[in-house]
Structures are given as structure tokens and as C-alpha cells.
Amino acid sequence: TGLIAAFLVSTFWVAIFNTNRFHTDMFAFMLWLIGYYFFWNGYMQKKSKIQTALILPIFALAFLTRSSTLIVFVPLFIFILMTEKLNFLRSKELWIGIILGILVATPYLIWSHNHYGNTLAFTTGYSGRTEANPIAWTTYTVYFPFYLEWFFLIIFLISLLLLYKLFLGFDTIIKKQNKELYPDLLIFLIILIIPAFFAFYIRSQQQDERWMIMVSLSMFLLIANFILWLYGKIKIHSKEIAIIICLAILLYGSYLELSHADTIIKVKKDTYVQIKDACNWINANSNPKDIVLSVSYPQTVYYCNAKVYTYSPWKNESYFDEYVQTNKPRYLIISAIEPNNPDYIFTYPQRHPELLKPVQAFTMKENPNPQQPVLIVYEFTYKN
């Protein structure tokens, strides 16, 4: 099952596409998979005290890599409460892991408090949306088909039927009488809770495909279970036919995923080319000690030789003014490419012409209209 699921994840278009982007999601995905493995192998199966002690530090590293990965800890915690009650509090190794996890995360939290004035500043992108937006049913009706393609979606929905033992034997799980159902329970909790978080709490109607990376392994484990179940049923009549049918399912579904990956990579390959061009110009007209302000932080850091800071969290214009007067940045990049711009920033240059002058503008490659730039580089002009 594990090998089949690993193969399917390796062809998953979301994973392939994000491996080619300026995203931390795949590295965070690797870290929390290690954390889950240490939990299952070290704690649940009691095979390694060291792995048990490293569960929380690994999750802390995943959080530092991508803060949204905190959500993957929720189904794990609920699973522990359902299967272990409060007995996990007796584990010395888990307490050691909690201490180590806090030590790993504390420097970032201190920095966040000092830099943003809020220890939990990372939550600003994931809160405050519940009342503003309706429930995002599109998580299930639009994005699940988009993620899995129609073929694997059908197989995934059928594979959910194989969880019937989990529901019929739910009381035996609570009573610890049937530990064979524990893997199915954990897989089910991941598939249930993580999409529900984005649908009922975040409520974004335009979701990011990266969110599904955290659920992908669980989905493909169920698909793998169905393929092996199908193999067992057909093998009774013909082993050769069983192998051919199961291979056909794997190869055709993977072909659809790879085709999707190939198409979207080609379409998106020039997504941030304006930032690259802007940074190339800045590199030729600045020195490494200069400060550049940009919302597209990862991309600008990658392409630009100067010091780069993001103003995305600076929702208060007075804080922006204070930062500019105190730190004297050289350039400001205002871009319509990114969605997380503060409300005041697009009109800021027009309201402060004595402080900012436009020096470069960049348009969409497919529509190079100089009257409609998507990115403008401004230079600060300070009065001595």
C-alpha cells in the first residue's frame, strides 16, 4: 500500500508543480511526513524512544517552514485522544519532545513579536474570514475534482466505501479492542479535518492548490487500498488479468496527473518574470546594502542582491511611514501580481510624490501595454 501511494504522490501534479516554484510547501510536506512516521513507528508501535521524542521538534520545523502545516497536528491530536485518552501524558519521551519543540519554535516567536509586535503574526493570513465569507463548499465540489482529475476522483470516492469497517467497528476503537482499524481512523481524520478547516474556517472561494498537499498522501493511501482490494478480488479468477487491470489504473491515472503538471508548468513558467526583470534592473542600479520593499518576498529575495523586506503585514500606513523614515529603503516594488498588498499601497506614491518617483514599469508578457503595468519600481527620494 505504501509503495503504491508513494508512486501516486510522486506523479501528483500539485506536488510536481510546486517543486518547480518558490514555495516551501514540499519541504514542509516532507517534514510533517517524517513527524507522522516517527509518531506511528516510534510512539504507536513502541519501536523507538528517540523517534517519539523527535515528533514535536519535527512538527515545529515543519511549522517554521510553512506555518499552515500546524493544521496537520489537529487530526493527530484528535486521534491520540480517541485512542489513548490522556494516557499519552504518561510518556516521558513525549514530554521531552514537547520541550524540544518549544525550544525549536521559540526563537521564531520571539522574532515575530519583536518584528511585528505580535507573537502570533503568522495567523493573520488565516483568521478573520469566517464572518466575511460564506462556507466554501467549492473545497469539495470544485477543488477535489481539480486536484485528483476525474479518474482518480472516481476511484477515491469508491475507496471511501472500504472504510465501512471503521464505522461499523467505531466502538471497538474507543474501547481499544481493535487496533487494526487505527490506520484507517488516522487517514479518515486527516481527510475529514484538513479540508473542513479551509471550507468552514478559512472560507476562501479561490483556494490554493498547495493546501491539498497535506491531504494527498491520505487520499492516495485510500486509492492504493482500493487497487490492492481490487487485485485480490480479480486474482481469484486470473492473476495476470488482475495485474494488467491494476497497472492500467495506476498508469492511466498517473498519466492524467503528469499531463496536468506539464500543462500548468508551461503556462505558469513566466508568472513572476516581471519581478525577475525588476530585480535585474535594481541589481544594476543599487548596492547590496540598499533596502528593497516588496510584497513578493520569496521571489525578490531570490533575484535581488539588495536587502529585501516585505510590507505585506504592515496594514497600518503609519507603521509604513515610520519604517521608511527610520530605515531609509532605496526602492519600493508595487505589484498587482500578489494578492496581499496593504490597502493603502496602490495610492501611496500618488499621495507622496515628494517621496517616491517611478523608475521602471513592467507589463504582462502576453499583453505588453505600457499604459497597464502590473509592476512598478519606485525610488525613494529623501530630503537631506
Buried (B, 14 or more C-beta within 10 A) or exposed (E): BEEBBEBBBEBBBBBBBBEEBBBBBBEBBEBBBBBBEBBBBBBBEEEBBEBBBBBBBBBBBBBBBBBBBBBBBBBBEBBBEBBBEEEBEEBEBBBBBBEBBEEBBEEBBEEBEEEBEEBEBBEBBBEEEEEEEEEBEBBEEBBBEBBBBEBBBEBBEBBEEBBEEBEEBBEBBEEEEBEEBBBBBBBBBBBEBBBBBBBEBBBBEEBBBBBBBBBBBBBBBBBBBBBBBBBEEBBEEEEEEBEEBBEEBBEEBBEBBBEBBEEBBEEEEEEBBBBBBBBEBBBEBBEEEBBBBBBBBBBBBBBBBBBBBBBBBBEEBEBBBEBBEEEEBBBBBBBBBBEEBBEBBEEBBEEBEEBBEBBBBBBBEEEEEEEEBBBBBBBBEEEE
